[in-house]
């Protein structure tokens, strides 16, 4: 390696790449909360091909795991043929984004909508810094004081955005769709009800601490101007 980084700078570069990867993975995967399917006060039974029909005498909840993140979900009820008062329901076994940003088919909570935006911007900023950090490991002079300052600023900004996403995400537990489809009527802001946190949420929470660490390392990641001038590098 022949970049103009200090020993702390090499640590900063490697950690910046790892933090960008962990934050992006945590943001993308849908298992922020997980739950068995739940339809409030609606008994379901006679499952055939993941279609569940109402039965007055039998209550049978499906064993397929439902998961939700800020902008993605895996496995969900299909109510298109009658809404939540329909006689039969179908579980769609696939992962994907919500159809809309808001509305009946959109992200179910304003807090999750804000988290989807902030978390995405935070992950994007960290990816940009990670690219700079990677090239700074091998290319002399690329990591000048202006680039170093911008990288530190972006990382502190990403820290605020990702931390805010992790903090406000539990506010969305009281969304009616989250309650009716997965977490039950006992779910409310900061109370999961019948749901539980999944590994991507904890990965994102841990990444917040790591982002703050790399942001604090950024001011000492670069060799000072005097040592660079002595070696003939152009600042």
Buried (B, 14 or more C-beta within 10 A) or exposed (E): EEBBBBEBBBBBBBBBBBBBBBBBBBBBBBBBBBBEBBBEEBBBBEBEEBEBBBEEEEEEBBEBBBBBBBBBBBBBBBBEEEEBEBEBBBBBEEBEBBEEEEEEEBBBBEBBBBBBBBBBBBBBBBBBBBEBBBBBBEEBBEBBEEBBEBBBBBBBBBBBBBBBBBBBBBBBBBBEBBBBBBBBBEBBEEEBBBBEBBEBBEBBBBBBEBBBBBBBBBEBBBBEEEEBEEEEBEE
